[in-house]
Amino acid sequence: MRASFLLGAGLAVLGVVLFIIGLNASQAPMEQVVETFTGRFTDQTMWYMIAGGVVFLGGCVLALRGAR
């Protein structure tokens, strides 16, 4: 296996983990209170979800390019 494929797969897994952390944080009691009053999640929770998505997509692209 190529190193870029392994790195891409690792990044994809890391992206999923970050996204799950963001989803779990969005269900925390204090986060629910903030969302009730402001209508949105805190910046930290949003950054976990955004970063998770970006890292996942980048990892998938790297893994697919490395699989050739």
C-alpha positions as CSV (number, residue, x, y, z in Angstrom):
1,M,0.0,0.0,0.0
2,R,1.1,3.5,-0.7
3,A,1.8,5.9,2.1
4,S,-0.6,8.5,0.7
5,F,-3.5,5.9,0.8
6,L,-2.7,5.1,4.5
7,L,-2.4,8.8,5.4
8,G,-5.7,9.6,3.6
9,A,-7.5,6.7,5.4
10,G,-6.1,7.9,8.7
11,L,-7.3,11.5,8.0
12,A,-10.8,10.2,7.0
13,V,-11.0,8.3,10.3
14,L,-9.9,11.4,12.2
15,G,-12.5,13.5,10.4
16,V,-15.2,11.1,11.4
17,V,-14.0,11.2,15.0
18,L,-14.0,15.1,15.1
19,F,-17.5,15.2,13.6
20,I,-18.8,12.7,16.2
21,I,-17.2,14.8,19.0
22,G,-19.0,17.8,17.6
23,L,-22.3,16.0,17.5
24,N,-21.9,14.7,21.0
25,A,-21.0,18.2,22.2
26,S,-24.2,19.6,20.5
27,Q,-26.3,17.3,22.8
28,A,-24.7,18.5,26.0
29,P,-27.1,20.2,28.4
30,M,-25.3,23.6,28.4
31,E,-25.1,23.5,24.6
32,Q,-28.8,22.9,24.5
33,V,-29.4,25.9,26.7
34,V,-27.2,28.1,24.5
35,E,-29.0,26.9,21.4
36,T,-32.4,27.6,22.9
37,F,-31.6,31.2,23.6
38,T,-29.4,32.0,20.6
39,G,-30.7,29.6,18.0
40,R,-27.3,28.2,17.1
41,F,-24.6,26.1,18.6
42,T,-21.4,27.5,20.2
43,D,-18.4,28.3,17.9
44,Q,-16.4,25.5,19.4
45,T,-19.0,22.9,18.5
46,M,-19.4,24.2,15.0
47,W,-15.7,24.2,14.4
48,Y,-15.5,20.5,15.5
49,M,-18.2,19.6,13.0
50,I,-16.8,21.8,10.2
51,A,-13.2,20.6,10.7
52,G,-14.4,17.0,10.9
53,G,-16.1,17.3,7.5
54,V,-13.2,19.0,5.8
55,V,-10.6,16.6,7.2
56,F,-12.8,13.6,6.2
57,L,-13.2,14.9,2.6
58,G,-9.5,15.7,2.3
59,G,-8.7,12.2,3.7
60,C,-11.0,10.6,1.2
61,V,-9.5,12.5,-1.7
62,L,-6.0,11.6,-0.6
63,A,-6.9,8.0,-0.1
64,L,-8.5,7.7,-3.5
65,R,-5.6,9.4,-5.3
66,G,-3.2,7.1,-3.4
67,A,-5.0,4.0,-4.3
68,R,-4.2,4.3,-8.0
